[in-house]
């Protein structure tokens, strides 16, 4: 599965200017079809305790906005993969993603499979 996704990403990269996604996942590799997921109910429970994250009412019920001092960024929930993701986060946004991941018993992983922060 990883090989297929890597090939598809490589092919698509020639046609579009793509960003780099960061995923909040419980899986060994974020795109795996099987493995532990963050359920939408668990995500909604988290939202009750974090006033910096709110639904993006201009879009779908699975779209959210994170408001930090001086910036905001989108955070999307993917029900098929049971994960959250965003594109091209700043360092401040990465710290927020790591705090969210920790609260959800998950980790932050880049498109290529690397975890943040990198394990020792």
Backbone as ProteinMPNN parsed JSONL, in Angstrom:
{"seq_chain_A": "XXXXXXXXXXXXXXXXXXXXXXXXXXXXXXXXXXXXXXXXXXXXXXXXXXXXXXXXXXXXXXXXXXXXXXXXXXXXXXXXXXXXXXXXXXXXXXXXXXXXXXXXXXXXXXXXXXXXXXXX", "coords_chain_A": {"N_chain_A": [[0.823, -1.189, 0.0], [1.927, 1.258, 0.818], [3.843, 1.634, -1.144], [2.289, 1.953, -3.433], [0.931, 4.336, -2.821], [3.115, 6.081, -2.639], [4.05, 6.023, -5.295], [1.825, 7.104, -6.642], [1.789, 9.665, -5.488], [4.223, 10.621, -6.452], [3.737, 10.647, -9.234], [1.619, 12.486, -9.353], [2.873, 14.769, -8.484], [4.141, 16.036, -10.596], [2.129, 17.31, -11.932], [0.886, 19.165, -10.357], [1.266, 21.802, -7.982], [2.084, 20.863, -4.995], [1.514, 20.761, -1.465], [2.908, 19.865, 1.711], [1.622, 17.452, 3.737], [0.692, 17.047, 7.163], [-0.119, 14.596, 9.471], [-2.324, 13.542, 12.016], [-2.276, 10.671, 13.6], [-2.934, 7.258, 14.607], [-1.845, 5.095, 13.525], [0.831, 2.94, 12.245], [1.619, 3.817, 9.71], [0.218, 6.553, 8.212], [-1.543, 6.318, 5.953], [-2.354, 3.712, 5.822], [-4.919, 1.318, 5.383], [-5.96, -0.271, 7.354], [-5.849, -0.586, 10.933], [-5.397, 1.183, 14.086], [-7.704, 3.817, 14.675], [-8.539, 7.316, 14.98], [-11.524, 8.08, 16.193], [-14.44, 9.867, 15.024], [-16.097, 10.595, 17.09], [-14.322, 10.574, 19.263], [-12.706, 12.695, 18.475], [-14.581, 14.794, 18.518], [-15.104, 14.82, 21.263], [-12.632, 15.683, 22.215], [-12.676, 18.286, 21.199], [-14.444, 19.615, 22.862], [-12.9, 20.507, 24.922], [-10.994, 22.213, 23.967], [-10.701, 25.372, 23.158], [-9.414, 26.594, 21.041], [-9.858, 25.286, 18.698], [-12.281, 24.956, 16.219], [-15.299, 24.173, 14.438], [-15.286, 24.578, 10.917], [-17.46, 26.45, 9.649], [-18.028, 27.333, 7.11], [-17.47, 25.308, 5.439], [-17.384, 21.704, 5.172], [-18.778, 19.379, 7.628], [-16.629, 18.053, 8.592], [-14.507, 19.692, 8.554], [-12.244, 21.889, 10.133], [-11.046, 24.753, 11.962], [-8.097, 26.012, 13.348], [-7.216, 28.295, 15.733], [-4.584, 30.213, 16.554], [-2.345, 32.363, 18.42], [-1.761, 35.017, 16.322], [-2.027, 33.509, 13.975], [-3.96, 31.233, 11.93], [-5.11, 27.988, 10.989], [-6.249, 25.375, 8.755], [-7.723, 22.267, 9.741], [-8.386, 19.064, 8.958], [-10.704, 16.362, 9.219], [-10.469, 12.995, 8.387], [-12.644, 10.589, 7.741], [-12.472, 8.031, 6.569], [-9.839, 7.179, 6.93], [-9.553, 7.679, 9.602], [-8.195, 9.872, 10.825], [-6.579, 13.075, 11.384], [-5.598, 15.955, 9.515], [-3.385, 18.459, 8.124], [-2.028, 21.04, 5.997], [1.256, 22.04, 5.173], [2.205, 23.119, 7.821], [3.172, 25.719, 10.146], [5.905, 26.239, 12.501], [4.758, 26.875, 14.965], [2.172, 25.878, 14.544], [2.817, 23.177, 14.252], [3.6, 22.534, 16.857], [1.13, 22.778, 18.114], [-0.29, 20.734, 16.771], [1.128, 18.538, 17.779], [0.408, 18.678, 20.485], [-2.346, 18.202, 20.287], [-2.287, 15.619, 19.174], [-1.053, 14.192, 21.254], [-3.047, 14.371, 23.241], [-4.98, 12.821, 22.038], [-3.917, 10.328, 22.085], [-2.199, 9.73, 19.958], [0.045, 10.251, 17.129], [2.083, 12.682, 15.38], [2.592, 12.631, 11.969], [4.449, 12.871, 8.97], [3.82, 13.127, 5.38], [5.616, 11.346, 4.176], [6.007, 9.407, 6.078], [7.55, 9.912, 8.33], [7.866, 10.558, 11.831], [6.956, 13.183, 14.109], [7.768, 14.739, 17.172], [10.857, 13.334, 16.021], [11.499, 9.954, 16.939], [13.753, 9.058, 19.649]], "CA_chain_A": [[0.0, 0.0, 0.0], [2.813, 2.419, 0.881], [4.491, 1.785, -2.445], [1.286, 2.487, -4.351], [0.721, 5.747, -2.474], [4.325, 6.817, -3.016], [4.06, 6.154, -6.759], [0.776, 8.058, -6.999], [2.25, 11.002, -5.106], [5.285, 11.008, -7.374], [3.108, 10.978, -10.508], [0.815, 13.704, -9.199], [3.721, 15.929, -8.203], [4.485, 16.708, -11.833], [0.972, 18.021, -12.467], [0.361, 20.177, -9.44], [2.132, 22.278, -6.913], [1.481, 20.274, -3.801], [2.122, 21.047, -0.183], [3.276, 18.693, 2.487], [0.631, 17.24, 4.779], [1.017, 16.452, 8.455], [-1.254, 13.772, 9.878], [-2.453, 13.062, 13.393], [-2.684, 9.286, 13.356], [-2.554, 6.207, 15.551], [-1.332, 3.981, 12.726], [2.26, 2.988, 11.93], [1.713, 4.68, 8.535], [-1.061, 7.257, 8.184], [-2.414, 5.945, 4.835], [-2.779, 2.316, 5.911], [-6.367, 1.192, 5.461], [-6.322, -0.906, 8.62], [-5.09, -0.117, 12.075], [-6.176, 1.998, 15.025], [-8.166, 5.096, 14.144], [-9.144, 8.322, 15.848], [-12.922, 8.148, 15.763], [-15.003, 11.214, 14.999], [-16.612, 10.835, 18.436], [-13.164, 10.934, 20.093], [-12.312, 14.026, 18.044], [-15.567, 15.737, 19.053], [-14.881, 14.902, 22.709], [-11.464, 16.548, 22.382], [-13.055, 19.666, 20.874], [-15.144, 20.224, 23.999], [-11.918, 21.019, 25.883], [-9.986, 23.045, 23.296], [-11.379, 26.502, 22.51], [-8.661, 27.059, 19.868], [-10.283, 24.523, 17.516], [-13.72, 25.068, 15.991], [-15.774, 23.757, 13.113], [-15.227, 25.568, 9.836], [-18.86, 26.454, 9.22], [-18.114, 27.645, 5.683], [-17.179, 24.082, 4.687], [-18.104, 20.503, 5.613], [-18.784, 19.091, 9.068], [-15.349, 17.433, 8.931], [-13.489, 20.732, 8.415], [-12.071, 22.658, 11.355], [-10.035, 25.804, 11.95], [-7.355, 26.154, 14.589], [-6.841, 29.696, 15.904], [-3.452, 30.418, 17.458], [-1.944, 33.771, 18.399], [-1.113, 35.467, 15.096], [-2.273, 32.667, 12.796], [-4.96, 30.17, 11.986], [-4.882, 27.012, 9.925], [-7.296, 24.358, 8.672], [-7.45, 20.911, 10.205], [-9.461, 18.274, 8.382], [-10.876, 14.995, 9.71], [-10.697, 12.034, 7.315], [-13.312, 9.454, 8.373], [-12.043, 6.754, 5.997], [-8.561, 6.8, 7.54], [-9.596, 7.913, 11.045], [-7.067, 10.736, 11.134], [-6.698, 14.511, 11.121], [-4.422, 16.395, 8.766], [-3.292, 19.829, 7.639], [-1.014, 21.213, 4.955], [2.325, 23.028, 5.358], [2.083, 23.849, 9.08], [4.29, 26.475, 10.693], [6.442, 25.627, 13.722], [3.735, 27.039, 16.004], [1.108, 24.929, 14.232], [3.335, 21.829, 14.557], [3.508, 22.339, 18.318], [-0.288, 22.545, 18.407], [-0.602, 19.384, 16.291], [1.707, 17.582, 18.718], [-0.418, 18.675, 21.7], [-3.597, 17.512, 19.943], [-1.968, 14.196, 19.012], [-0.82, 13.621, 22.581], [-4.339, 14.249, 23.904], [-5.744, 11.764, 21.353], [-3.105, 9.107, 22.107], [-1.786, 9.55, 18.568], [1.318, 10.902, 16.805], [2.111, 13.501, 14.172], [3.392, 11.959, 10.956], [4.485, 13.518, 7.661], [3.397, 12.334, 4.223], [6.589, 10.292, 3.869], [6.031, 8.411, 7.143], [8.376, 10.287, 9.476], [7.114, 11.048, 12.985], [7.434, 14.421, 14.751], [9.203, 14.786, 16.97], [11.448, 12.039, 15.665], [11.837, 9.148, 18.115], [15.204, 9.066, 19.96]], "C_chain_A": [[0.875, 1.263, 0.0], [3.464, 2.694, -0.466], [3.528, 2.409, -3.443], [1.068, 3.972, -4.092], [1.927, 6.577, -2.871], [4.39, 7.048, -4.516], [3.019, 7.171, -7.208], [1.179, 9.485, -6.649], [3.331, 11.502, -6.053], [4.697, 11.418, -8.729], [2.337, 12.286, -10.431], [1.686, 14.932, -9.014], [4.122, 16.68, -9.465], [3.356, 17.547, -12.395], [0.495, 19.161, -11.584], [1.438, 20.606, -8.457], [1.474, 21.818, -5.627], [2.227, 20.723, -2.559], [2.476, 19.749, 0.495], [2.303, 18.573, 3.648], [1.261, 16.652, 6.029], [-0.258, 15.805, 8.973], [-1.185, 13.483, 11.369], [-3.064, 11.679, 13.27], [-2.262, 8.381, 14.5], [-1.9, 5.023, 14.831], [0.186, 4.071, 12.564], [2.542, 3.838, 10.687], [0.325, 5.249, 8.281], [-2.03, 6.77, 7.104], [-2.847, 4.487, 4.868], [-4.292, 2.248, 6.083], [-6.82, 0.548, 6.767], [-5.421, -0.363, 9.719], [-5.939, 0.789, 12.951], [-6.481, 3.381, 14.453], [-8.558, 6.038, 15.277], [-10.582, 8.446, 15.359], [-13.402, 9.604, 15.792], [-15.552, 11.577, 16.378], [-15.483, 11.226, 19.385], [-12.692, 12.35, 19.758], [-13.284, 15.071, 18.604], [-15.429, 15.891, 20.566], [-13.679, 15.8, 23.016], [-11.858, 18.018, 22.198], [-13.764, 20.372, 22.031], [-14.185, 20.876, 24.984], [-10.87, 21.926, 25.243], [-10.667, 24.189, 22.543], [-10.641, 27.045, 21.289], [-9.084, 26.353, 18.58], [-11.804, 24.593, 17.406], [-14.06, 24.563, 14.598], [-15.636, 24.92, 12.137], [-16.606, 25.572, 9.185], [-19.041, 26.767, 7.737], [-17.897, 26.401, 4.823], [-17.921, 22.901, 5.286], [-18.014, 20.311, 7.13], [-17.489, 18.428, 9.519], [-14.184, 18.41, 8.774], [-13.464, 21.6, 9.667], [-11.018, 23.733, 11.132], [-9.408, 25.872, 13.333], [-6.882, 27.605, 14.657], [-5.76, 29.796, 16.98], [-3.105, 31.904, 17.449], [-1.203, 34.102, 17.096], [-1.33, 34.617, 13.868], [-3.447, 31.728, 13.023], [-4.667, 29.222, 10.83], [-6.003, 25.979, 9.926], [-6.799, 23.022, 9.21], [-8.641, 20.074, 9.778], [-9.488, 16.885, 9.009], [-11.2, 14.106, 8.52], [-11.342, 10.79, 7.93], [-12.871, 8.1, 7.825], [-10.752, 6.263, 6.654], [-8.555, 6.991, 9.049], [-8.424, 8.754, 11.509], [-7.437, 12.188, 10.897], [-5.463, 14.926, 10.354], [-4.54, 17.862, 8.401], [-2.148, 19.904, 6.647], [-0.039, 22.315, 5.35], [2.25, 23.797, 6.685], [3.362, 24.608, 9.451], [4.815, 25.743, 11.93], [5.429, 25.729, 14.86], [2.587, 26.053, 15.787], [1.554, 23.493, 14.531], [3.266, 21.547, 16.057], [2.064, 22.062, 18.726], [-0.708, 21.152, 17.96], [-0.074, 18.33, 17.252], [0.905, 17.525, 20.018], [-1.753, 17.964, 21.445], [-3.353, 16.008, 19.85], [-1.777, 13.531, 20.375], [-2.147, 13.406, 23.312], [-5.184, 13.119, 23.309], [-5.014, 10.418, 21.351], [-2.689, 8.724, 20.688], [-0.427, 10.218, 18.379], [1.155, 11.743, 15.547], [3.076, 12.846, 13.196], [3.303, 12.73, 9.643], [4.056, 12.576, 6.565], [4.326, 11.152, 3.941], [6.756, 9.267, 4.982], [6.876, 8.767, 8.348], [7.495, 10.862, 10.594], [7.781, 12.293, 13.553], [6.968, 14.435, 16.186], [9.731, 13.393, 16.678], [11.76, 11.269, 16.929], [13.34, 9.173, 18.372], [15.948, 7.901, 19.354]], "O_chain_A": [[0.597, 2.218, -0.726], [3.613, 3.845, -0.874], [3.908, 3.293, -4.211], [1.025, 4.772, -5.027], [1.766, 7.679, -3.395], [4.744, 8.138, -4.965], [3.301, 8.01, -8.064], [0.939, 10.409, -7.426], [3.349, 12.679, -6.413], [5.113, 12.422, -9.306], [2.401, 13.103, -11.35], [1.267, 16.036, -9.361], [4.417, 17.873, -9.391], [3.589, 18.407, -13.244], [-0.238, 20.036, -12.048], [2.377, 19.869, -8.155], [0.429, 22.334, -5.23], [3.419, 21.025, -2.604], [2.353, 18.67, -0.085], [2.176, 19.496, 4.453], [2.216, 15.878, 5.971], [-1.337, 16.395, 8.918], [-0.114, 13.213, 11.912], [-4.223, 11.531, 12.885], [-1.349, 8.7, 15.261], [-1.457, 4.068, 15.468], [0.766, 5.145, 12.726], [3.576, 4.502, 10.61], [-0.64, 4.496, 8.15], [-3.241, 6.807, 7.323], [-3.633, 4.063, 4.021], [-4.874, 3.028, 6.837], [-7.933, 0.793, 7.232], [-4.378, 0.236, 9.46], [-7.07, 1.122, 12.597], [-5.63, 4.02, 13.835], [-8.868, 5.604, 16.387], [-10.821, 8.872, 14.23], [-12.84, 10.448, 16.49], [-15.48, 12.735, 16.79], [-15.659, 12.111, 20.223], [-12.323, 13.113, 20.651], [-12.858, 16.111, 19.105], [-15.621, 16.987, 21.092], [-13.71, 16.582, 23.966], [-11.422, 18.884, 22.957], [-13.686, 21.594, 22.156], [-14.599, 21.706, 25.794], [-9.944, 22.364, 25.926], [-11.151, 24.002, 21.427], [-11.189, 27.879, 20.568], [-8.706, 26.779, 17.489], [-12.522, 24.324, 18.369], [-13.215, 24.533, 13.703], [-15.841, 26.081, 12.489], [-16.877, 24.786, 8.278], [-20.099, 26.493, 7.172], [-18.117, 26.438, 3.613], [-18.995, 23.084, 5.859], [-17.261, 21.005, 7.814], [-17.275, 18.259, 10.719], [-13.02, 18.015, 8.85], [-14.505, 21.994, 10.194], [-10.196, 23.631, 10.221], [-10.096, 25.8, 14.351], [-6.221, 28.086, 13.737], [-5.996, 29.503, 18.152], [-3.534, 32.629, 16.551], [-0.149, 33.534, 16.811], [-0.85, 34.978, 12.793], [-3.86, 31.471, 14.154], [-4.059, 29.603, 9.83], [-6.631, 25.731, 10.955], [-5.612, 22.701, 9.137], [-9.772, 20.337, 10.186], [-8.444, 16.3, 9.295], [-12.095, 14.415, 7.734], [-10.65, 10.007, 8.582], [-12.897, 7.111, 8.556], [-10.594, 5.067, 6.902], [-7.641, 6.512, 9.72], [-7.737, 8.4, 12.468], [-8.465, 12.495, 10.293], [-4.399, 14.329, 10.513], [-5.63, 18.433, 8.372], [-1.392, 18.947, 6.478], [-0.445, 23.385, 5.802], [2.235, 25.028, 6.665], [4.473, 24.196, 9.115], [4.237, 24.743, 12.355], [5.26, 24.784, 15.631], [2.088, 25.46, 16.743], [0.759, 22.684, 15.009], [2.913, 20.443, 16.471], [1.805, 21.214, 19.579], [-1.412, 20.457, 18.692], [-0.75, 17.336, 17.513], [0.735, 16.45, 20.594], [-2.229, 17.212, 22.295], [-4.127, 15.216, 20.387], [-2.283, 12.435, 20.614], [-2.345, 12.364, 23.936], [-6.011, 12.53, 24.004], [-5.448, 9.477, 20.687], [-2.807, 7.571, 20.273], [0.181, 10.693, 19.339], [0.228, 11.55, 14.76], [4.219, 12.543, 13.537], [2.23, 13.186, 9.249], [3.938, 11.37, 6.781], [3.875, 10.087, 3.519], [7.563, 8.346, 4.851], [6.92, 7.998, 9.309], [6.513, 11.557, 10.335], [9.001, 12.445, 13.491], [5.791, 14.147, 16.407], [9.115, 12.394, 17.049], [12.238, 11.853, 17.902], [14.125, 9.294, 17.431], [17.161, 7.783, 19.532]]}, "name": "protein", "num_of_chains": 1, "seq": "XXXXXXXXXXXXXXXXXXXXXXXXXXXXXXXXXXXXXXXXXXXXXXXXXXXXXXXXXXXXXXXXXXXXXXXXXXXXXXXXXXXXXXXXXXXXXXXXXXXXXXXXXXXXXXXXXXXXXXXX"}
